[in-house]
Amino acid sequence: MSSQKYSQPKPDDRSDNVEKLQDMVQNTIENIEESHETLQFASAEEREQIQSKNRRREESIQSMRNEIRDEAAARENGYQ
């Protein structure tokens, strides 16, 4: 048998989580706005799919905003 070296996991670096989450929120909002532009060209079935996806996007935005608040508070408290 050959000996394998196991690497240590990288330490958890949460220092830029707030910024990453904010970017994700902004990207999701842009996706919603772009989908509104395509609704006028979509069939009834496609419209329903787009609207359903946008509802899920809105839920994701709310979850990400909650996570931003949590991460910002953790940052203020030194991630303790």
N, CA, C and O atoms as a GROMACS GRO file, in nm:
protein
  320
    1MET      N    1   0.083  -0.119   0.000
    1MET     CA    2   0.000   0.000   0.000
    1MET      C    3   0.087   0.124   0.000
    1MET      O    4   0.192   0.129   0.063
    2SER      N    5   0.041   0.221  -0.070
    2SER     CA    6   0.115   0.347  -0.071
    2SER      C    7   0.060   0.437   0.038
    2SER      O    8  -0.059   0.435   0.070
    3SER      N    9   0.148   0.515   0.093
    3SER     CA   10   0.102   0.607   0.197
    3SER      C   11   0.047   0.733   0.130
    3SER      O   12   0.106   0.787   0.037
    4GLN      N   13  -0.065   0.776   0.180
    4GLN     CA   14  -0.128   0.896   0.125
    4GLN      C   15  -0.116   1.008   0.226
    4GLN      O   16  -0.131   0.988   0.347
    5LYS      N   17  -0.090   1.125   0.176
    5LYS     CA   18  -0.086   1.242   0.262
    5LYS      C   19  -0.220   1.311   0.250
    5LYS      O   20  -0.269   1.339   0.141
    6TYR      N   21  -0.277   1.338   0.363
    6TYR     CA   22  -0.405   1.407   0.365
    6TYR      C   23  -0.381   1.553   0.396
    6TYR      O   24  -0.315   1.588   0.494
    7SER      N   25  -0.434   1.637   0.312
    7SER     CA   26  -0.415   1.780   0.334
    7SER      C   27  -0.517   1.830   0.436
    7SER      O   28  -0.626   1.777   0.449
    8GLN      N   29  -0.478   1.932   0.504
    8GLN     CA   30  -0.566   1.994   0.601
    8GLN      C   31  -0.671   2.076   0.527
    8GLN      O   32  -0.642   2.136   0.424
    9PRO      N   33  -0.793   2.078   0.579
    9PRO     CA   34  -0.894   2.163   0.514
    9PRO      C   35  -0.857   2.310   0.531
    9PRO      O   36  -0.793   2.349   0.628
   10LYS      N   37  -0.899   2.388   0.434
   10LYS     CA   38  -0.872   2.531   0.443
   10LYS      C   39  -0.953   2.590   0.557
   10LYS      O   40  -1.066   2.548   0.581
   11PRO      N   41  -0.896   2.686   0.626
   11PRO     CA   42  -0.973   2.750   0.733
   11PRO      C   43  -1.094   2.823   0.674
   11PRO      O   44  -1.090   2.869   0.560
   12ASP      N   45  -1.199   2.833   0.753
   12ASP     CA   46  -1.321   2.899   0.709
   12ASP      C   47  -1.297   3.049   0.702
   12ASP      O   48  -1.277   3.114   0.805
   13ASP      N   49  -1.299   3.105   0.582
   13ASP     CA   50  -1.278   3.248   0.563
   13ASP      C   51  -1.412   3.312   0.528
   13ASP      O   52  -1.458   3.305   0.414
   14ARG      N   53  -1.473   3.373   0.627
   14ARG     CA   54  -1.603   3.435   0.607
   14ARG      C   55  -1.593   3.584   0.584
   14ARG      O   56  -1.695   3.653   0.580
   15SER      N   57  -1.473   3.636   0.570
   15SER     CA   58  -1.453   3.781   0.567
   15SER      C   59  -1.523   3.851   0.452
   15SER      O   60  -1.555   3.969   0.463
   16ASP      N   61  -1.548   3.781   0.343
   16ASP     CA   62  -1.614   3.847   0.230
   16ASP      C   63  -1.753   3.790   0.200
   16ASP      O   64  -1.807   3.811   0.091
   17ASN      N   65  -1.810   3.719   0.295
   17ASN     CA   66  -1.942   3.660   0.272
   17ASN      C   67  -2.050   3.764   0.247
   17ASN      O   68  -2.135   3.744   0.160
   18VAL      N   69  -2.047   3.875   0.321
   18VAL     CA   70  -2.148   3.979   0.304
   18VAL      C   71  -2.144   4.032   0.161
   18VAL      O   72  -2.248   4.045   0.096
   19GLU      N   73  -2.025   4.061   0.113
   19GLU     CA   74  -2.012   4.115  -0.022
   19GLU      C   75  -2.056   4.014  -0.128
   19GLU      O   76  -2.123   4.049  -0.225
   20LYS      N   77  -2.019   3.888  -0.108
   20LYS     CA   78  -2.060   3.784  -0.203
   20LYS      C   79  -2.212   3.770  -0.205
   20LYS      O   80  -2.273   3.758  -0.311
   21LEU      N   81  -2.273   3.771  -0.088
   21LEU     CA   82  -2.418   3.760  -0.080
   21LEU      C   83  -2.486   3.880  -0.144
   21LEU      O   84  -2.588   3.866  -0.212
   22GLN      N   85  -2.431   4.000  -0.122
   22GLN     CA   86  -2.488   4.119  -0.184
   22GLN      C   87  -2.481   4.110  -0.337
   22GLN      O   88  -2.575   4.148  -0.406
   23ASP      N   89  -2.371   4.059  -0.388
   23ASP     CA   90  -2.358   4.039  -0.533
   23ASP      C   91  -2.462   3.938  -0.583
   23ASP      O   92  -2.522   3.957  -0.689
   24MET      N   93  -2.483   3.833  -0.506
   24MET     CA   94  -2.581   3.732  -0.544
   24MET      C   95  -2.722   3.790  -0.547
   24MET      O   96  -2.800   3.760  -0.637
   25VAL      N   97  -2.754   3.874  -0.448
   25VAL     CA   98  -2.885   3.940  -0.445
   25VAL      C   99  -2.901   4.027  -0.569
   25VAL      O  100  -3.004   4.021  -0.637
   26GLN      N  101  -2.800   4.108  -0.598
   26GLN     CA  102  -2.807   4.197  -0.714
   26GLN      C  103  -2.823   4.117  -0.844
   26GLN      O  104  -2.903   4.155  -0.930
   27ASN      N  105  -2.748   4.010  -0.859
   27ASN     CA  106  -2.759   3.926  -0.979
   27ASN      C  107  -2.898   3.866  -0.992
   27ASN      O  108  -2.953   3.857  -1.102
   28THR      N  109  -2.955   3.824  -0.880
   28THR     CA  110  -3.089   3.764  -0.883
   28THR      C  111  -3.193   3.868  -0.920
   28THR      O  112  -3.286   3.839  -0.996
   29ILE      N  113  -3.180   3.989  -0.867
   29ILE     CA  114  -3.271   4.098  -0.904
   29ILE      C  115  -3.262   4.126  -1.053
   29ILE      O  116  -3.363   4.145  -1.120
   30GLU      N  117  -3.141   4.130  -1.106
   30GLU     CA  118  -3.122   4.152  -1.249
   30GLU      C  119  -3.186   4.041  -1.332
   30GLU      O  120  -3.244   4.066  -1.437
   31ASN      N  121  -3.176   3.918  -1.284
   31ASN     CA  122  -3.239   3.806  -1.354
   31ASN      C  123  -3.391   3.821  -1.357
   31ASN      O  124  -3.456   3.792  -1.458
   32ILE      N  125  -3.448   3.867  -1.246
   32ILE     CA  126  -3.593   3.891  -1.241
   32ILE      C  127  -3.631   3.999  -1.341
   32ILE      O  128  -3.728   3.984  -1.416
   33GLU      N  129  -3.556   4.108  -1.342
   33GLU     CA  130  -3.586   4.218  -1.434
   33GLU      C  131  -3.576   4.172  -1.579
   33GLU      O  132  -3.660   4.207  -1.661
   34GLU      N  133  -3.474   4.095  -1.610
   34GLU     CA  134  -3.458   4.044  -1.747
   34GLU      C  135  -3.573   3.951  -1.784
   34GLU      O  136  -3.619   3.951  -1.899
   35SER      N  137  -3.618   3.873  -1.689
   35SER     CA  138  -3.728   3.780  -1.719
   35SER      C  139  -3.857   3.857  -1.747
   35SER      O  140  -3.939   3.812  -1.827
   36HIS      N  141  -3.875   3.972  -1.682
   36HIS     CA  142  -3.994   4.053  -1.708
   36HIS      C  143  -3.996   4.100  -1.854
   36HIS      O  144  -4.102   4.110  -1.915
   37GLU      N  145  -3.879   4.127  -1.907
   37GLU     CA  146  -3.869   4.170  -2.047
   37GLU      C  147  -3.906   4.057  -2.143
   37GLU      O  148  -3.961   4.082  -2.250
   38THR      N  149  -3.877   3.934  -2.105
   38THR     CA  150  -3.906   3.821  -2.194
   38THR      C  151  -4.051   3.774  -2.182
   38THR      O  152  -4.099   3.699  -2.268
   39LEU      N  153  -4.121   3.815  -2.077
   39LEU     CA  154  -4.258   3.770  -2.058
   39LEU      C  155  -4.348   3.805  -2.177
   39LEU      O  156  -4.435   3.727  -2.214
   40GLN      N  157  -4.326   3.922  -2.236
   40GLN     CA  158  -4.413   3.966  -2.345
   40GLN      C  159  -4.401   3.876  -2.469
   40GLN      O  160  -4.492   3.873  -2.552
   41PHE      N  161  -4.291   3.804  -2.481
   41PHE     CA  162  -4.270   3.717  -2.597
   41PHE      C  163  -4.296   3.570  -2.565
   41PHE      O  164  -4.286   3.485  -2.653
   42ALA      N  165  -4.331   3.541  -2.442
   42ALA     CA  166  -4.345   3.402  -2.398
   42ALA      C  167  -4.487   3.351  -2.419
   42ALA      O  168  -4.584   3.427  -2.417
   43SER      N  169  -4.496   3.222  -2.438
   43SER     CA  170  -4.628   3.157  -2.446
   43SER      C  171  -4.687   3.152  -2.305
   43SER      O  172  -4.618   3.183  -2.207
   44ALA      N  173  -4.812   3.115  -2.295
   44ALA     CA  174  -4.878   3.108  -2.164
   44ALA      C  175  -4.805   3.012  -2.071
   44ALA      O  176  -4.787   3.040  -1.953
   45GLU      N  177  -4.763   2.899  -2.125
   45GLU     CA  178  -4.692   2.800  -2.043
   45GLU      C  179  -4.556   2.855  -1.998
   45GLU      O  180  -4.518   2.840  -1.882
   46GLU      N  181  -4.486   2.919  -2.089
   46GLU     CA  182  -4.356   2.977  -2.054
   46GLU      C  183  -4.372   3.090  -1.952
   46GLU      O  184  -4.290   3.104  -1.861
   47ARG      N  185  -4.479   3.169  -1.967
   47ARG     CA  186  -4.504   3.277  -1.870
   47ARG      C  187  -4.522   3.221  -1.730
   47ARG      O  188  -4.468   3.274  -1.633
   48GLU      N  189  -4.599   3.113  -1.719
   48GLU     CA  190  -4.622   3.051  -1.589
   48GLU      C  191  -4.490   2.999  -1.531
   48GLU      O  192  -4.466   3.014  -1.411
   49GLN      N  193  -4.406   2.939  -1.614
   49GLN     CA  194  -4.277   2.890  -1.567
   49GLN      C  195  -4.188   3.004  -1.520
   49GLN      O  196  -4.122   2.994  -1.416
   50ILE      N  197  -4.187   3.113  -1.595
   50ILE     CA  198  -4.105   3.229  -1.559
   50ILE      C  199  -4.155   3.289  -1.428
   50ILE      O  200  -4.076   3.322  -1.340
   51GLN      N  201  -4.288   3.303  -1.416
   51GLN     CA  202  -4.344   3.361  -1.294
   51GLN      C  203  -4.316   3.272  -1.173
   51GLN      O  204  -4.289   3.322  -1.064
   52SER      N  205  -4.323   3.142  -1.193
   52SER     CA  206  -4.292   3.048  -1.086
   52SER      C  207  -4.146   3.060  -1.044
   52SER      O  208  -4.114   3.061  -0.926
   53LYS      N  209  -4.059   3.070  -1.143
   53LYS     CA  210  -3.916   3.084  -1.114
   53LYS      C  211  -3.889   3.215  -1.041
   53LYS      O  212  -3.807   3.220  -0.950
   54ASN      N  213  -3.959   3.321  -1.082
   54ASN     CA  214  -3.939   3.450  -1.015
   54ASN      C  215  -3.986   3.446  -0.870
   54ASN      O  216  -3.926   3.511  -0.784
   55ARG      N  217  -4.093   3.370  -0.842
   55ARG     CA  218  -4.136   3.356  -0.702
   55ARG      C  219  -4.026   3.288  -0.620
   55ARG      O  220  -3.998   3.327  -0.507
   56ARG      N  221  -3.964   3.186  -0.679
   56ARG     CA  222  -3.854   3.118  -0.609
   56ARG      C  223  -3.735   3.213  -0.593
   56ARG      O  224  -3.667   3.210  -0.490
   57ARG      N  225  -3.710   3.295  -0.693
   57ARG     CA  226  -3.602   3.393  -0.684
   57ARG      C  227  -3.629   3.492  -0.571
   57ARG      O  228  -3.538   3.526  -0.495
   58GLU      N  229  -3.754   3.537  -0.558
   58GLU     CA  230  -3.789   3.631  -0.450
   58GLU      C  231  -3.765   3.566  -0.314
   58GLU      O  232  -3.715   3.631  -0.222
   59GLU      N  233  -3.800   3.439  -0.301
   59GLU     CA  234  -3.775   3.367  -0.176
   59GLU      C  235  -3.625   3.359  -0.148
   59GLU      O  236  -3.581   3.375  -0.035
   60SER      N  237  -3.549   3.333  -0.252
   60SER     CA  238  -3.403   3.325  -0.237
   60SER      C  239  -3.345   3.458  -0.194
   60SER      O  240  -3.256   3.464  -0.110
   61ILE      N  241  -3.396   3.566  -0.253
   61ILE     CA  242  -3.348   3.699  -0.216
   61ILE      C  243  -3.373   3.724  -0.068
   61ILE      O  244  -3.285   3.774   0.002
   62GLN      N  245  -3.492   3.689  -0.020
   62GLN     CA  246  -3.522   3.709   0.121
   62GLN      C  247  -3.427   3.628   0.209
   62GLN      O  248  -3.378   3.677   0.310
   63SER      N  249  -3.401   3.504   0.171
   63SER     CA  250  -3.309   3.419   0.248
   63SER      C  251  -3.168   3.477   0.247
   63SER      O  252  -3.100   3.477   0.350
   64MET      N  253  -3.124   3.525   0.131
   64MET     CA  254  -2.990   3.583   0.123
   64MET      C  255  -2.980   3.710   0.206
   64MET      O  256  -2.877   3.735   0.270
   65ARG      N  257  -3.086   3.792   0.207
   65ARG     CA  258  -3.085   3.914   0.289
   65ARG      C  259  -3.078   3.879   0.438
   65ARG      O  260  -3.009   3.946   0.515
   66ASN      N  261  -3.148   3.774   0.478
   66ASN     CA  262  -3.138   3.729   0.617
   66ASN      C  263  -2.995   3.684   0.648
   66ASN      O  264  -2.942   3.715   0.754
   67GLU      N  265  -2.935   3.612   0.556
   67GLU     CA  266  -2.797   3.565   0.574
   67GLU      C  267  -2.700   3.683   0.579
   67GLU      O  268  -2.603   3.680   0.655
   68ILE      N  269  -2.726   3.786   0.499
   68ILE     CA  270  -2.641   3.906   0.502
   68ILE      C  271  -2.646   3.969   0.641
   68ILE      O  272  -2.543   4.006   0.697
   69ARG      N  273  -2.767   3.980   0.698
   69ARG     CA  274  -2.780   4.036   0.833
   69ARG      C  275  -2.702   3.951   0.934
   69ARG      O  276  -2.631   4.004   1.020
   70ASP      N  277  -2.716   3.819   0.923
   70ASP     CA  278  -2.645   3.729   1.015
   70ASP      C  279  -2.494   3.742   1.001
   70ASP      O  280  -2.422   3.750   1.100
   71GLU      N  281  -2.446   3.745   0.877
   71GLU     CA  282  -2.302   3.756   0.853
   71GLU      C  283  -2.248   3.892   0.898
   71GLU      O  284  -2.138   3.899   0.953
   72ALA      N  285  -2.325   3.998   0.876
   72ALA     CA  286  -2.280   4.130   0.919
   72ALA      C  287  -2.271   4.136   1.071
   72ALA      O  288  -2.176   4.194   1.125
   73ALA      N  289  -2.367   4.077   1.139
   73ALA     CA  290  -2.363   4.073   1.286
   73ALA      C  291  -2.244   3.989   1.333
   73ALA      O  292  -2.176   4.027   1.428
   74ALA      N  293  -2.220   3.876   1.267
   74ALA     CA  294  -2.106   3.791   1.305
   74ALA      C  295  -1.976   3.866   1.282
   74ALA      O  296  -1.883   3.854   1.362
   75ARG      N  297  -1.968   3.941   1.175
   75ARG     CA  298  -1.846   4.019   1.146
   75ARG      C  299  -1.823   4.122   1.257
   75ARG      O  300  -1.711   4.139   1.304
   76GLU      N  301  -1.930   4.190   1.297
   76GLU     CA  302  -1.918   4.290   1.404
   76GLU      C  303  -1.872   4.227   1.535
   76GLU      O  304  -1.799   4.289   1.612
   77ASN      N  305  -1.915   4.104   1.559
   77ASN     CA  306  -1.879   4.034   1.682
   77ASN      C  307  -1.751   3.953   1.669
   77ASN      O  308  -1.720   3.871   1.756
   78GLY      N  309  -1.678   3.974   1.563
   78GLY     CA  310  -1.552   3.903   1.545
   78GLY      C  311  -1.569   3.756   1.516
   78GLY      O  312  -1.479   3.677   1.546
   79TYR      N  313  -1.682   3.716   1.458
   79TYR     CA  314  -1.711   3.577   1.422
   79TYR      C  315  -1.703   3.483   1.542
   79TYR      O  316  -1.656   3.369   1.530
   80GLN      N  317  -1.747   3.531   1.655
   80GLN     CA  318  -1.743   3.446   1.775
   80GLN      C  319  -1.872   3.370   1.792
   80GLN      O  320  -1.887   3.294   1.888
   0.00000   0.00000   0.00000
